[in-house]
Structures are given as C-alpha cells and as structure tokens.
Amino acid sequence: MTEHKDYDPVTGDHLKDWGHRPSKQFPDLLERANAMRAEGYGLVKIRETLHGEIPPEVPSLSLRAPGEVPFHVNIDAADPDEEDNVDKVRETMTELMRTPTIEAGAIMPDACPAGPVGTIPVGGVAAARNAIHPGMHSADICCSVMITDLGHADPKAVLDAAQSVTHFGPGGRPQGKRFTTSLKLLDEMRENRFTGGPKCIRMAMEHMGTQGDGNHFLFVGRSRATGRTAIVTHHGSRGPGAMLYKEGMIVAERFRKELSPETRKQNAWIPADTEEGRAYWEALRIIRKWTKANHNAIHQATVEAARVEVGDRYWNEHNFVFRRGDLYFHGKGATPAWDDYAPDATGLTLVPLNMAEPVLVVRGQDADHGLGFSPHGAGRNFSRSEHKRRMGSMTPDQAMKAETEGLDVRFHAGGVDASELPSSYKRADAVVDQIKSYGLAEIVDYIDPYGCIMAGDVPPFWKTRKKNRR
C-alpha cells in the first residue's frame, strides 16, 4: 500500500482516460475506486485493479450501401401526383434500408412520406434482426382499428350515442368524467421501467376513453354482406404511448451513439437481447393492452348508451412491432396479414379508406412480397398544407358539403378539418384495385358509411392556453 498525504478523489475523467466508456457501471466503478483511494492506494494501482472491467471495444456498424438491401414495391402511379409520391417513398425507403439492422422491406399501396428522407414512410414495413426501432412505430404506437357488430340498430341512434360518450381533441378526460382503467393493467405498467413513471400512469387514467385528433375517427355504417350496423373506431395509445416512444428514443439514441453513429437518429434502435430491449418489448405489449382496452371502453359505452345488441368484435393495429421467427417487423401504417400475428388475431382485419367510402373487411394473404402485411388505409399523395392550397377559395364547409353529401359527418371538438375530407386522400378505388392486383388481402365485406365523428380543426394548444389566460 502506498501512503498519500493528499487525497485527490478519482473522477469520471480518470476512468475515461483509463479506457472506461461512460455507462451505468460508472457510479459503481467510482465508488470502488474512491474507497481504494481513501485507503491510500495510488492511481496506478487503482487503474490496474479496474483494468479488467473495461468492456471490449464494440466495432461501429456502418451503413449499408445504397441498394444493398432491396425492398418490395406494391404500389402503382397513375398521374403526376402519384408519381411524385412514389418517387419520394422510394427515396426515403432506399435510405432507410441502409440501416445496419434492416434485412428486408416493403411498401404498400397507401404509402406516402412521413418525415425527412430515411424515415420509414406510412405504408412501410421494415424487418430488423435483434433490433427494435422506436422511430419505426412512431409516437402513435399501436394506432389501430376496432369494429363491433350492432345488429340491426338504427345508425343515427348509434352515432348519437357514440357522440355522447366519446372524447376527441387534445388532453384527457377531467376528474369525474373518466373511464375506469384496469388496476391490474396499471400495476403491469408500474412494474416496467418504460411505463412506470407517474406521468405515464396519470395519462393512462386520464386518456382512457379518448380518441385524440388528426385522422382518428368513430365511424358508423352497414355491412354490405349482412345489412347489419357496425361501429368502427380508429386511434392509438394516446398519452401513454407517446411517453413510451419518448423514453424508447432516448435509450435507442444512447445505443446508436455507441453502435452506429452513422445511422440516422430517427432509425436508432434498442438491441432486443439487452435488458433494455426486453423491457421495451414488454412495454409494447402493455401499451397494446391499454389501447385495446381504450377501444373496448368506447365501444361498450356506446352499446350501453344506444341500448343495442352486440355481435362480433375484433381489431387490428398498424403502427407496431411484430416478432416473427428471429426478425422484428416494424409496420408503420401497415397491417399484419397473417392469421396468428397476435393471440387475439381473428384472421380478419380492417382497412378504412376515407369518410365517404366503405371500411374494408379483409382476410390477409400473408404475401411474401408484402412481408406478410397489407395496407392500413388510403394514404395521401400530398401534404395537408398542399391540399388546403388546392382548395383555393372554397371554404372547408363548402368542401365538406360537396364531398360528403348524404352522410352524417360531425367534427366533435372543432370546425371542419378540410385535410380529412375525401379529396385529401388517395383515390379509394385505386387502393382497392392495388390490394387485389398485388394479392395483399382478400376483401370479404364492405362496411358502407352512414356517418362519422372526428376531432375537426382543433386550435393549437398554445392558442387555446393564451385564450384561457385572457
């Protein structure tokens, strides 16, 4: 032992100079190093003692060469807008496939860009080995669609009942008007490192029974095959899912810096075989349970308010991660089309088109060229702002009247949102034709529209807050 008259503590800078990389082991290393220092050991001896705990260098994973990993294309273009859209989708997908973990990809007939080049597009599928990419399911985790058969109920009565119980717009339900959240589910959330924070738990309770805004909807129509009424809801995991996404991206970014600094930030991943990866995979399962419960809550409240009979009920998600074999399939606006993708899968899935068109009931074909997926909807050929520009002098109310004549369309939390009118989406017949021509799914029924509820053109949060302060 070497005696030291002056005691200078060991710091993180010492550890880094000795070759240790910052990690969750740092606090323990510093505690042990300074315990030795307090006993009079010199820095050389401490360095030698801790040397064996320096983890081996992990070689940085380089991006793949452009075109090294091809992707399947299941989309056609019939006019300049569609051609421009497909070109952009190909560009972003080509860059996405350079991510070191990705081994296969596909784009659906509803594909459209969803961010900077290299971001997985809506209608995109990416299969990764030993990697979960939070950016590839997006903040709207488990965005999904559920249907309930309501027998021969009056569609207007069902829509009225639904409007009386559902919740659109930002935020959650106020105290006294909240839906019950399963205590067992809340306990599961608390036990997971990603979902156990107090804010996530609070949002899980406040947001139960809410649908948000944007393209989320509550649709009522009739089955073309049976004539029976059905309710269809579309929304994701709301606040809890957004919190999980945020936490997941933080962890994925840490791994990206260590494993593949060249990878784009939006494509960072969590290695599935790590402690963090296993916890994140379990968190996704928990959020899926919450989202299904949210759909069920709205459907059941509508059934009770309308006093109608209940038939079949099933659902499917399209912003999620699915494990098949030893690969993790990321569907961004793409629907799994194989029968046992989840324990509660029925073999039937739903493909909404737009508020003036039917919701398709389809049976997946598990096509290899679709990586086992089918479309999730109609998609867009241009942005919301471009759609508004093309409206010219026509007002949102005038556009809605022209495009939804004979339908009962309601915007529950704001004015008419023109960016959700049929003209803002791809032609429904073209998407249907491509589903058939590419063999992505078999259409077994059409739920023809009676009407729907959406959030509408909701003022931005900051504007509402400013108005309330006044």
N, C-alpha and C positions, 0 to 999 in steps of 0.2 A: 504494500500500500504506500502511496506517495502522499506526503503531507503537504497541504497548501494553506498558507496563511490567509490568502484572499480567496473567497468563494464566489466565482462567477458562474451563474446558472447556465445550463445547456438550453439553447433556444431552438426553435424550428429552423433557423438559418444554419445552425450547426448540423442538424440532421440532413438538410438538403445538401450542404457542402460535402457530407459523407456519403451521399448517393441515395438517401432515402427519398421516395416520392411522397408528396402530401397525400394522406389517406386517413381513413377513420382509425388507423392504428397509431397515428401521431401522438394523441394525448397519452396513450399507454407508454410509448417509447420515451416521451419526455419525462413522464413521472418516474420511470425506472432509471433514466439517465441522471436525473437530478437527485434521486435517492443515493446513487453511487457517488455523485459529486459531493453531497453532504457528508458522506463518509470519508471524503478526502481523496477519492480516485481522480487521476488526471484525465484530461480529454482524450489522450491517446488510448488509454486503457478502456475508457467508455466506448470509444469508437470501435475498438477491436471486439468488445463484448457484443455490441449491437450489429456488427457487420453481417453476421449470418442471417439476419432478419430482413436484409434488403431484398425485395422481391425481384425475380429475374426480369430483365427488360422485355417488354411486350412489343414485338415489331409492329410498326404502324401499318394499317391496312390501306392500300392505295385504291383509288377509284378504278373501276374497270374501264377499259377502252370503249369509246362510243360504238355501239352496235355489237359489242362482245356478247351481251345477253339480249337476244331478241324478245319481242313481245307480240302477242296475238292481237290482231285488229279486227274487231267485229262491228264496224260502223261504215256507212256509206255517206257520200255527199252528193246532193242533187242540185245545189245552187251555190252562188258565191259565198253567202253567209256560212253555209255548212262546210264548204271547202276551207274557208279561213279558220273555222272552229277546229276541224280535223287536223289541219296543219299545226295549230297551236298545241293540240292534245298530243300529237306525235312528238313535237319538240320537247314538251315537258316530260313525256314518258321516256323518251330516249335518254334524257339526262338522269331521270330517276333510276333507270336500270343500271347506271354506273355505280350505284351504292354497293359497297363490297358484300353485303349480306344477301342481296336480292338474286334469286335464281330463276325466276320466271315472272311474266307479267301479261296482262290482258286489258283491253279497253272495250267497253260495252257501247251499244247504240246510243245511249244517253250521255256519252262522255262530253265533258267541257272543262276548261281550265279552272283551277281553284286557288291560284296563287302564283308566286314567282316561278320562273322556269325551274324545273326539277321537283316541284311539288306534285304529289300524286293527284291526278285530276278526279273530279266527280266522274263516276263510271269507270274508275280504275281499280285494278286488282294487282297486288304485288305479293309474291311468295318469298319469304325470307327464311334462312336457316339459322336456328338458335338466336333469333332476334325478334324483339317486339318494338315496333316503331310507333310511339305515341302520335307523331305528326301524321301518320297514315290512317288513323281513325278519326283525327281532328278533335276539337273541343266538344263537339256534339256527339259524344260517344253513344253508341247503341241507338242512334236515330232509327226509328222503327215504325212499323205499321201493324195495327191490330184490327180485326173485324169480328163483329158479333152479329149473328143471325137473330132478327127480332120478329120472326114470323110474319104475319100479315098486318103488322102495326101501321098506323097512318104515318107516313114520312114526316108530315108537318108537325104532328104531335111529338114525334121523336126529336126533331130538330129544335122545337121549342123547349122540350125538357132538357136537351143537351145544353142549350144556351143558358139555362137557369142554373146549371151545376158546374160547367167547365170554367176555366180561367185562362185567358190569353193576356199577352202583354208582359212587360218586364217584371222581375221580382216574384215573390211567392204570395201565399195567402196570409191575410192578417190573423192575429190571435182571435180565436173564437169562430173562425171560418175554415180552419184547417181540416184536412182529411187525416184519418188515423194512419200512422206508419207502424208497421210491424216491429214490436220490441225485439224480436229475435233477429230481424234484419239489421236493426240499429246496433245490436250487440256484435253482429258479424262485422259491421263497419268499424266499430271501435277497436276491434282486435287486429285490424290491418293497418300497417304503417302508413299507407297512402290515403286511406279513407277515414282514419280515426280521429282526425283533428276536430276541434269543437265547431269550427265554421262549416266544415263539410257535414257534420251531424245536424247542425241547425238548419242548413239548406235542405237536407234530406227530409226534414219535417215540414218546413215552410213550403217547399216546392211540390210536395205530393199533391196530385190532382191539378197540376198546371201544365200548360202546353207551350208557353213561350210565344215567339213571334216568327217573322220570316215566312218560310214556306210550310210551316206546321199548320195542320188543319183538323177539323172534325167534319166528316163527310157523311151524308145520308143518301141512300139510293136503293134501287131494287135489283135483285138478281134477275138477269135475263133468262136464266135456266129455270128458275122456280117461281118467280114473281114475288118472292118474299123480301121484306125490308131488311136492310143491313146498315149498321153504323161502322165507320172506319175512322180511326184516329191515327195521326202522324205526328210524332215528336220524339225527342231523345231523352237524355238523362238530366237535362236542366242543370241546376247549380252543382249538385254532387259530381256529375260527370265533368263539368268544366274544371272543378277543383282537382279531380284525379288527373285530368290531362295536364294541368299546370304543374303538378308535382311530378308527373311522369316525365315531362320535358326537361325539368331541372336535373333529374337523375340521368336521363339519356344524354344530356349535354355534357355531364361530367365524364361519362363513358366515351362520348365522341372525341373529346379533347385527348383522352388517353389512347384510344384505339384507332381512330381515323380522323385526324384533324382536317383532312381534305374533304370529308363528307359534308354536304350542306347541312346547316343547322336544323332545317325542318325535317331532315331524314335521319337525325340522331336515333340511336337505338339503345335498348337495355338488353344485355345478353340474357337469354331466357334461363340459362343454367346457373345464374348467380342468385344470391339471396334476394337482391332487389328484383330480379326478373321473376322469381317465383312469387314474390309478394305482389308484384304488379299484375301478373296473370290472375292471381286470386282476386285482386281488386276489380279487375274487369268482370269477373264472374259475379261479384257482389253488385256492381253497378248495373249489370244486366238484370239481376233480380229486382233491383229498385225500379228500373224502367218498366219492366213488365207489370210490376205492382201499380205503377202510375197509370198505365193504360187501363188495367183492370179496374182501378178506382173510378175513373171517369166513365167507363162503360157501365159499371154496376150502379153508379149514382144516376145515370141516365135511365137505365132499366127501371129503377125504383121510382124515379120522378114521372116516367111515362106510363108505368104500370103495364108493362108488356111482357110477353113470354120470351124466354131465352133459348136459342138453339146453339149451334156450334160456335166456338170462339177459338181463333188461332192468331198467331202473329209471326213476324219475322223482322230481323234487324238488317241494316245495310251500311252502317258505319261502325265496323267492329273488326276484331281479330279472331280468326278461327284456326284451330290446330288440326292438321290432317297429316297423319304419318309423322315425319320428323320435320315438317315445314309449318311455318306460321303464315296464314293467308290473311292479308290486310285488304278488306273491301271498303273502299271509300265511295259511298253511293253505289254499291253493287251488292246484290242479294245472293246468298248461298243457294245453290240449286241442286244439292244432293240431299237425300232423304234424312240421313242421320247426322246432320251438321250440329245438332244440339239434342239433348234428351227430350225436349218438348216439341221437336220438329214434327210436323204432320205430313210432310210431302207436298203441301200446298203453300204457296207464298203469294204476296200481293204486289202489284205494280201499278201505282197511281200514275195518271198521265197529266191532266190538268182539271180545274174545277168544272169544265164544261164537257168532259169526256169520262168514260167509264173507268172504274178501278178494275184492272185485270186480275183475275184469279188464275194462277198458273201452276203447273207442275214442272219442276226443274228437270232438265235433261242431262245435267252433270257433264256438259260438253268439255272435252279436253282443251279445245281452242278458246274456251272461256274460263279455264282453270276451275271449272265447276260452278261458275257464277252466272247470273242473269242480270238484266238491268234493274234499277230500283225505281225508275220513273221516266220522265220525258227529257229532262236536262234542258240546257239553254244553248242557243247559238251565239248570243251576245250578252253583254252585261246589263244589269238593271238600269244603269245610267244611260246606256245606249238605247234601250227600249223607251225610256222616257223622252229622249231626244227625238226618236222617230215618231212619237205620238203627235208632235207638232203642237197645234193649238187645241187639240182635243183634250178635254178635261178627263180626269180619272172616272168621274161619274158617267160621262158620256161613253167612254170606252167600255165600262162595265155593262151598261145597258145594251150596247151593240153586240158584245161578245158573250153575254150570259142570258140572253132573252129566254124567258120561260123558266128560269132557275131561281131558287130562293138562296141568294148569296148574301151572307152577313159578315160584316167586319166588326168584331166584338169590342176591340179596345182602341180603335182609331178610325180614321177615314178610309176611303177606298185606297187600297195599295195596288196601283196600276202594274207594278212589277210582278204581281202574282196572277194577273189576268192571263187567259189562254195565249194571247199573242206574244207573251214574253217567253214562252216555251217552244221547244221544237214541235214540229207537226206530229200529232199523236199517231196518225195513220202510218207515217214513215217509220216511227219507232216500232209500232206493231209489226209492220212488214219485215223489219230487220230482225226482230225477235224470232220470227218464223223462218226467214231465209237463212239465218245463221244457226238455226237449231238450238237456241239457247233455252227455250222453255216451250211447253205446250199450254196454250190458253184453253182453260176448261170452263170459264164463265166470265161474264161481264157484269159489273155492278153499275147499272146506268144511274146517272146523277139525278137526285131531286134537288139537292142544295148542299151548302157547306157553310162552316164558320171558320174565319181566320182572324188573326190579330188585327190586321189592317195597317194603315200608315201611322204607326205609333211615333209620337215626337221623341227625339233623342233624350236619354236620361238627363244629360246636363241641362237641357232646355226646360224639362219638367221641374228639375230641382230649383232652377233660377226662378221660375214662375211661382213655385210654392213659397220661396223665401219672401217674395214680394207680397 
